[in-house]
Every structure is written in structure tokens, then in C-alpha cells.
Amino acid sequence: MFTMVSSVLVQVKIPEKLLKKVEKLCKDGYYRSKEDVILDALRRLLKRYEHMDEPSRLTELSILGKVSKKDVDITDVTIDFNEELITKNIAEYFGTNDVSEILNHIRRRLRLSYS
């Protein structure tokens, strides 16, 4: 039996450079349409955050400048540190394990968030 999926039209403005990259993915045969590209990107983004535990979520939000220490009560939070896993996650998130590059990235984010 065929089940019809309900859809809602959402209009979004995106930079022209980004649109050209989306169109190239379609032209190269990776996707049938721009809609497919955008839906796949949304699914991947949502999946990334779907299973994130609370400390990971708070860490990422803090790095992005979306939450500060005053917004969170961490008195009841206990965390077992796995240094190897933390190092791996930081390197994946920032695309490098070079501490100077990571700090520069964080500083740029902070400058942007206070501008």
C-alpha cells in the first residue's frame, strides 16, 4: 500500500555561490534535483544532533557561542573523560588537531559573536 507523505513548502534564500554548488551536484549526477540536495543535507544535519548527549550538546553550543556558563547549571553534571575520544572529536569538529589552529578558530567565532 502506498502512503502519501505530507510536505510543506518552505522558501529559503541562499547565497548564489551555494546555489551554484547545489546545482553542480545535480549536474554531476549525485542528486536528481535541488530539493533532493537540500533534503539530504537537512537529514544529515538532524542526524548529527539527534543522538548527541547533553555534555556534547553543551560543549558544541558553547564553542559556537550559543550558550554561556551563566545559562547552564553544571553542578550536578559528572563526566568520565576519555582523552583519546575527546581528542578525536575535537580534531573532527575543527578539521585539525593543531591547537593553534583550533584556538584561532574559537577566537574568530568569539569576535564574530561579540560584533
N, C-alpha and C positions, 0 to 999 in steps of 0.2 A: 504494500500500500504506500502511495506517495504522500508525504507530509509536506505541506507548504510552510516555508519559513517566513515569518513576518519580517519585513525590512522597513527601515525608516530612512528617509533622505536627510543627509547631513551635509551642509555646504561648508567647505573649509577653504580659506585662502592659503596657498603655499607659495614659497618663493619660486620664481621661474627656473632657477638653476636646479632646484629639487625636482620640479616637474619634468624637466628635460632628462634627468637621471631615471625617473619613473618610466617615462616613455621609452628610453633606451632599453630598459629591462623587458618591456613588451616587445619592442622591435627585435631584440636578440632572442626572443622565444622563451624567456623564463616565465612570463605570465601572459595570459590572454588579453588582459585589459588593465587599465589604471586602477579600476576598482579592485581587481584581484591583488594587485601590489599592495594597496592600502589596507585591505582586509588582512592580508598575511602579516603585514607589519604590525597592525593592531593586535592580532592574535599572539604574535611573538612577544610584544611588549607586555601584554597582560599576563602571559605565561611566566615571564621573568619575575614579576612581582607577586604572582599568585601564591607561591609556596615559601615566601620569604618569612623567616622567623622575626620576632619583634626586635631583638638586638641588631640584626642585619638591616631591617627596615629603618630603625632609628639612626643607625650609622650612615646609611645612604642619604637619608633626608638631611642629616647634619652636614655631610660633605657637600650636598647640593645647596646648602644654605636655606633649607626649607623649615628647619626646626632648630631651636637653640636649647641650651641646658635648662633655661628657665621654663621651657614648655613641657619638660618631661620630669617625672619623679622617678629616679632610678634607685631609690633607697632599698627597694625590695628585689632588685634585679641581681641575680648571680649568674656569672658566665664562666664556663670552663674554657680556657684559652687553648687552642690548638695552633701553635705558632706557624706550623707548616701550612695549614689550611688558610690562616689569616693572610700570610704572605702571598699565597696563590691567588686568593680572592682580590687582594689589593692590586696585584700585577694584572689580573684580568680586567678589573674595573678601569684602571688607568692606562692600560696598554703598555705598561713598563714596570720594572721593579727597581728602577733608578730613583732613589729617594729625592734627589734634587729635582728631577722632572715632576715627581708626584707633588712635592711641596709647591713648585711653581704653578702647577695646575690648580691646586687648592687656593693659592694666593690670587690667581686670576679670577676664580669663582667668587672669592670674598670681595675683591674690588668691584666686580660686576654687581654683586648683591647689595653693596653699600652705595652704589652710584645713583 
